[in-house]
Amino acid sequence: GWCQMLMGERNSQGRFDLFESPENPRVEWDNGSGFIMRPASVPGSARGPEFAFLWMDESADDEEGTQEWTYLTAIGSLRQTGYPRQFWTTSTPKASAVWLMREFIESPKSGYVHWYANMEDNPHTPEDYKQWLRDVYGDTRLARQELEGHWVNAEGMGFDTFSPMNHVRLPPNVAYSRKMAGVDFGDVNATAIEGFGEYQGRFYGLKEFY
């Protein structure tokens, strides 16, 4: 995602210059206004200047880590006087982006507004591409997320036919030939530890920490 920040004078019009430097991509107008673009994967990129407006795009993207720190840093820089000091973010919903759900859906602060937008409402998407997406996603929870813009529960998405009643059994009360544990310390998501025991060539899940 990208964090884009506007600073400068009102009614910015006239000539502008585009600087496409990889280190500091920006647009500058003759009247002193500036539009600065920063990678949201680098939280410190929003530090320093005072901004009038902020916009984060694809803020649920967590391939390089959560963007929550960039959001918190950027909000702290939104303090230029004489402006509404507004913040916008656009993104496809993603269940792992817990901070977005918390900040804008479950317990939004005063003045926070949330809109849904779905694929069907986009007049610029070709109809044949829309139909291809409908065929690919079908009637699934991912379709509700990717095409309809809804927040969906991630639980069970990996195995849509998974049923605890049919697929979960209590581990046998036996002497296991060996026991082991696997750990995911978590970065974007929570820490998880799974304990397993081996009995007659099968592994059984015995304990879980999440």
Secondary structure as UniProt FT lines:
FT   STRAND          2..7
FT   STRAND          16..19
FT   TURN            22..23
FT   STRAND          26..29
FT   TURN            30..31
FT   STRAND          34..39
FT   TURN            40..41
FT   HELIX           43..46
FT   STRAND          53..57
FT   TURN            59..60
FT   TURN            63..64
FT   HELIX           68..77
FT   TURN            81..82
FT   STRAND          86..90
FT   TURN            95..96
FT   HELIX           98..100
FT   HELIX           101..106
FT   TURN            110..111
FT   HELIX           119..121
FT   TURN            123..124
FT   HELIX           127..137
FT   HELIX           141..146
FT   TURN            147..148
FT   TURN            155..156
FT   TURN            160..161
FT   HELIX           164..167
FT   STRAND          178..184
FT   STRAND          192..199
FT   TURN            200..201
FT   STRAND          202..209
//
